[in-house]
């Protein structure tokens, strides 16, 4: 404190010690750490009185205002699949009205900008790789130009699993079908498959590779099974692919009675037939 008379002394009083300053003192007010443990602005009125030669002057007043520190409720980590929609992420706190929030994103490849304010708007997650991609989001609450403690959460975007195509298979009834192995774009991918026609000898569904089996066709027409294979990894389902197994029927010749002829006799035409219609005969 200063006065026109350098020999004056000063005493001061504080009416609100919750700001971190003592009740009273003499001379200069020492440095202190401002405090506010409430959700409201804390105002302390400081009364300063000068004394010189036993005479006390008029008191002067000034205020010290301490703004509260805004806080932020934590946000749960988010895990989604490639192309999934992430709903709007809103932020809130418990104490200071009018708090705003600023955020930064460590990995923009997921489809989210590097930074922003207020809520994170809905967006479609992106992962163009074969491994999970993780972005760390740091959120800081701001009120009355005061920043609160930052909170972080992560957004993990898992890739879309892919299964390699399988060539169509064509074979005859009774032939052996070797095991069909599936290959995928990255490890820990599981495969489920479905068969729309079990008359070929293959079961209706299964997981993993298709085991070897013997092709069956008990009809006079080709039996075609369409196999749909679907990859799954990290709770993400990839695009399904299809291939077919065609089992042709085994041809059979209809019974022909034995024929007896005398030498020199012109025989009648012997018509050969069988199933399926249109088969060829080797004589």
C-alpha positions as CSV (number, residue, x, y, z in Angstrom):
1,X,0.0,0.0,0.0
2,X,1.2,3.5,-0.7
3,X,0.5,6.9,0.9
4,X,1.6,10.4,0.4
5,X,3.4,10.0,3.7
6,X,6.0,7.3,3.6
7,X,5.9,7.0,7.4
8,X,2.3,5.8,7.5
9,X,1.4,2.2,8.6
10,X,-1.5,0.1,7.3
11,X,-3.8,-2.5,8.6
12,X,-6.2,-4.5,6.6
13,X,-9.2,-6.8,7.1
14,X,-10.7,-9.5,5.0
15,X,-14.4,-10.4,5.4
16,X,-14.2,-13.7,3.5
17,X,-11.4,-16.0,4.5
18,X,-12.7,-18.8,2.2
19,X,-10.6,-17.3,-0.6
20,X,-7.4,-18.4,1.1
21,X,-6.5,-15.1,2.7
22,X,-6.4,-14.5,6.5
23,X,-8.8,-12.4,8.5
24,X,-6.5,-9.4,9.0
25,X,-2.9,-8.2,8.9
26,X,-0.6,-5.2,8.9
27,X,1.4,-3.9,6.0
28,X,1.5,-5.5,2.7
29,X,-0.9,-8.4,2.0
30,X,1.4,-11.4,1.4
31,X,1.1,-13.6,-1.7
32,X,-1.4,-16.4,-1.2
33,X,-3.0,-19.2,-3.3
34,X,-6.6,-18.2,-4.2
35,X,-9.2,-20.8,-3.2
36,X,-12.8,-21.4,-4.1
37,X,-14.3,-24.8,-3.1
38,X,-17.8,-23.8,-4.0
39,X,-19.8,-23.5,-7.3
40,X,-20.2,-19.8,-7.0
41,X,-17.9,-16.8,-7.3
42,X,-16.4,-16.0,-3.9
43,X,-15.9,-12.3,-3.2
44,X,-13.8,-10.9,-0.4
45,X,-14.0,-7.2,0.6
46,X,-10.6,-5.9,1.8
47,X,-10.7,-2.9,4.1
48,X,-7.4,-1.0,4.4
49,X,-6.8,1.8,7.0
50,X,-3.8,4.0,7.1
51,X,-2.3,5.3,10.4
52,X,0.1,8.1,10.8
53,X,1.4,9.7,14.1
54,X,-1.5,8.1,16.0
55,X,-4.1,9.4,13.5
56,X,-6.2,7.0,11.6
57,X,-7.3,7.9,8.1
58,X,-10.4,7.0,6.1
59,X,-10.6,3.4,5.1
60,X,-10.4,2.3,1.5
61,X,-12.0,-0.8,0.1
62,X,-11.3,-3.2,-2.7
63,X,-12.5,-6.7,-3.7
64,X,-10.8,-9.9,-4.5
65,X,-13.0,-12.3,-6.6
66,X,-12.1,-16.0,-6.9
67,X,-13.9,-17.9,-9.6
68,X,-14.8,-21.6,-9.0
69,X,-12.9,-24.3,-10.9
70,X,-15.2,-26.0,-13.4
71,X,-15.3,-29.7,-13.5
72,X,-16.3,-32.4,-15.9
73,X,-18.0,-35.8,-15.6
74,X,-15.8,-38.5,-17.0
75,X,-16.8,-40.1,-20.3
76,X,-16.7,-43.9,-20.8
77,X,-14.4,-45.3,-23.4
78,X,-16.0,-46.1,-26.8
79,X,-15.4,-49.1,-29.0
80,X,-17.0,-49.4,-32.4
81,X,-16.6,-51.0,-35.8
82,X,-15.5,-49.5,-39.0
83,X,-18.3,-47.5,-40.6
84,X,-20.4,-47.5,-37.4
85,X,-22.1,-44.3,-36.4
86,X,-21.0,-42.7,-33.2
87,X,-23.8,-40.7,-31.6
88,X,-23.3,-37.2,-30.3
89,X,-21.0,-37.1,-27.3
90,X,-22.1,-34.4,-24.8
91,X,-20.1,-33.2,-21.8
92,X,-21.4,-31.9,-18.5
93,X,-20.1,-31.1,-15.0
94,X,-21.5,-30.8,-11.5
95,X,-20.8,-27.3,-10.3
96,X,-20.4,-24.2,-12.5
97,X,-23.2,-22.8,-14.6
98,X,-22.2,-21.8,-18.1
99,X,-19.3,-24.1,-18.3
100,X,-18.1,-24.7,-21.9
101,X,-15.8,-27.6,-23.0
102,X,-12.9,-27.8,-25.5
103,X,-11.6,-31.0,-26.7
104,X,-8.6,-32.4,-28.8
105,X,-8.3,-35.7,-30.7
106,X,-5.0,-37.4,-31.0
107,X,-5.9,-39.4,-34.2
108,X,-8.0,-37.9,-36.9
109,X,-7.9,-41.0,-39.1
110,X,-10.9,-42.3,-37.2
111,X,-13.0,-39.6,-38.9
112,X,-13.1,-37.0,-36.1
113,X,-11.4,-33.6,-36.4
114,X,-8.3,-32.7,-34.4
115,X,-10.2,-30.4,-32.0
116,X,-13.4,-28.6,-31.3
117,X,-15.6,-27.1,-28.6
118,X,-18.9,-28.0,-27.0
119,X,-20.2,-31.5,-27.9
120,X,-18.6,-33.9,-30.3
121,X,-21.1,-34.2,-33.1
122,X,-22.2,-37.6,-34.5
123,X,-19.9,-39.1,-37.1
124,X,-19.1,-42.3,-38.9
125,X,-16.1,-44.1,-37.6
126,X,-13.3,-45.0,-40.0
127,X,-10.6,-47.6,-40.0
128,X,-8.9,-48.4,-43.3
129,X,-6.3,-50.7,-41.7
130,X,-6.2,-54.3,-40.5
131,X,-5.7,-53.4,-36.9
132,X,-7.7,-51.5,-34.2
133,X,-7.2,-47.7,-34.3
134,X,-7.3,-45.8,-31.1
135,X,-7.9,-42.1,-30.6
136,X,-7.4,-40.3,-27.3
137,X,-9.9,-37.5,-26.6
138,X,-8.9,-34.9,-24.1
139,X,-11.7,-32.6,-22.7
140,X,-11.1,-29.5,-20.7
141,X,-13.9,-27.5,-18.9
142,X,-13.8,-23.7,-19.1
143,X,-15.8,-21.2,-17.1
144,X,-15.1,-17.5,-16.4
145,X,-11.8,-17.8,-18.3
146,X,-10.7,-20.5,-15.8
147,X,-9.8,-24.0,-16.9
148,X,-10.7,-27.0,-14.8
149,X,-8.9,-30.4,-14.8
150,X,-8.9,-32.2,-18.1
151,X,-10.4,-35.7,-18.5
152,X,-9.5,-38.2,-21.2
153,X,-11.3,-41.1,-22.9
154,X,-10.6,-43.2,-25.9
155,X,-12.4,-44.1,-29.1
156,X,-11.3,-47.5,-30.5
157,X,-12.4,-48.3,-34.1
158,X,-12.0,-51.9,-35.0
159,X,-11.4,-52.9,-38.6
160,X,-13.8,-54.7,-40.9
161,X,-12.7,-58.3,-41.2
162,X,-12.6,-59.8,-44.7
163,X,-12.6,-63.4,-45.9
164,X,-11.0,-64.4,-49.2
165,X,-13.2,-65.7,-52.0
166,X,-13.6,-69.4,-52.7
167,X,-13.9,-70.7,-56.3
168,X,-17.1,-72.6,-57.2
169,X,-16.8,-76.4,-57.0
170,X,-18.4,-78.8,-59.5
171,X,-18.2,-82.6,-59.0
172,X,-20.1,-85.8,-59.4
173,X,-22.2,-87.7,-56.9
174,X,-20.1,-89.9,-54.7
175,X,-16.9,-87.9,-55.1
176,X,-14.8,-86.8,-52.1
177,X,-14.8,-83.1,-51.3
178,X,-11.6,-82.0,-49.6
179,X,-11.7,-79.7,-46.6
180,X,-12.4,-76.1,-47.6
181,X,-10.1,-73.8,-45.7
182,X,-10.9,-70.1,-45.3
183,X,-8.3,-67.3,-45.2
184,X,-8.9,-63.8,-43.7
185,X,-7.2,-60.4,-43.8
186,X,-6.1,-60.5,-40.2
187,X,-5.7,-62.9,-37.3
188,X,-8.3,-63.8,-34.6
189,X,-11.1,-63.7,-37.3
190,X,-13.8,-66.3,-36.9
191,X,-15.9,-67.7,-39.8
192,X,-19.5,-68.8,-39.8
193,X,-21.1,-70.4,-42.8
194,X,-24.5,-71.4,-44.0
195,X,-25.6,-73.9,-46.7
196,X,-29.0,-73.4,-48.4
197,X,-29.2,-77.0,-49.8
198,X,-28.2,-80.0,-47.6
199,X,-29.0,-82.5,-50.4
200,X,-25.4,-82.1,-51.6
201,X,-24.2,-83.9,-48.5
202,X,-23.0,-80.8,-46.6
203,X,-24.7,-79.8,-43.3
204,X,-26.8,-76.6,-43.0
205,X,-24.3,-74.5,-41.1
206,X,-21.0,-74.5,-39.2
207,X,-18.1,-72.4,-37.9
208,X,-14.5,-72.4,-39.1
209,X,-13.3,-74.4,-42.1
210,X,-15.7,-76.8,-43.9
211,X,-14.6,-80.3,-43.2
212,X,-14.1,-82.9,-45.9
213,X,-17.3,-84.8,-46.9
214,X,-18.6,-87.1,-49.6
215,X,-20.9,-85.4,-52.2
216,X,-24.4,-86.8,-52.4
217,X,-27.1,-86.5,-55.1
218,X,-30.0,-88.8,-54.8
219,X,-31.9,-87.1,-57.6
220,X,-31.8,-87.0,-61.4
221,X,-30.8,-83.3,-61.5
222,X,-27.8,-81.4,-60.3
223,X,-27.9,-80.3,-56.7
224,X,-26.5,-76.8,-56.1
225,X,-25.6,-75.6,-52.6
226,X,-24.9,-71.9,-52.1
227,X,-22.5,-71.4,-49.2
228,X,-22.5,-68.0,-47.5
229,X,-19.4,-67.3,-45.4
230,X,-19.3,-64.4,-42.9
231,X,-16.2,-63.2,-41.0
232,X,-16.3,-61.8,-37.5
233,X,-13.5,-60.2,-35.4
234,X,-13.6,-57.9,-32.3
235,X,-17.4,-58.1,-32.4
236,X,-17.4,-56.6,-35.9
237,X,-19.0,-58.5,-38.8
238,X,-17.5,-58.2,-42.2
239,X,-19.0,-58.6,-45.7
240,X,-20.4,-62.0,-46.5
241,X,-19.2,-63.9,-49.6
242,X,-20.7,-66.8,-51.4
243,X,-19.6,-69.8,-53.5
244,X,-21.4,-72.8,-54.8
245,X,-21.0,-76.6,-54.7
246,X,-22.7,-78.3,-57.6
247,X,-23.1,-82.1,-57.3
248,X,-24.1,-83.7,-60.6
249,X,-26.2,-86.9,-60.5
250,X,-24.6,-90.3,-61.3
251,X,-26.1,-91.5,-64.6
252,X,-27.8,-94.9,-64.7
253,X,-28.7,-97.1,-67.7
254,X,-32.2,-98.6,-67.8
255,X,-32.4,-102.4,-68.0
256,X,-32.1,-104.0,-71.5
257,X,-33.2,-107.6,-71.9
258,X,-30.9,-110.1,-73.5
259,X,-31.4,-110.6,-77.3
260,X,-31.2,-113.8,-79.3
261,X,-30.6,-113.8,-83.0
262,X,-29.9,-116.3,-85.8
263,X,-27.1,-115.9,-88.1
264,X,-27.8,-113.5,-91.0
265,X,-30.9,-112.0,-89.4
266,X,-31.1,-108.2,-89.4
267,X,-31.6,-107.0,-85.8
268,X,-33.9,-104.3,-84.7
269,X,-32.6,-101.1,-83.3
270,X,-31.8,-101.4,-79.6
271,X,-32.6,-98.1,-77.9
272,X,-30.5,-97.3,-74.9
273,X,-32.0,-95.0,-72.2
274,X,-31.3,-93.9,-68.7
275,X,-31.4,-91.1,-66.2
276,X,-30.8,-88.3,-66.3
277,X,-32.3,-87.6,-69.7
278,X,-29.7,-86.7,-72.3
279,X,-26.8,-88.9,-71.1
280,X,-24.4,-90.3,-73.6
281,X,-23.5,-94.0,-74.0
282,X,-20.2,-95.6,-74.8
283,X,-20.6,-98.9,-76.6
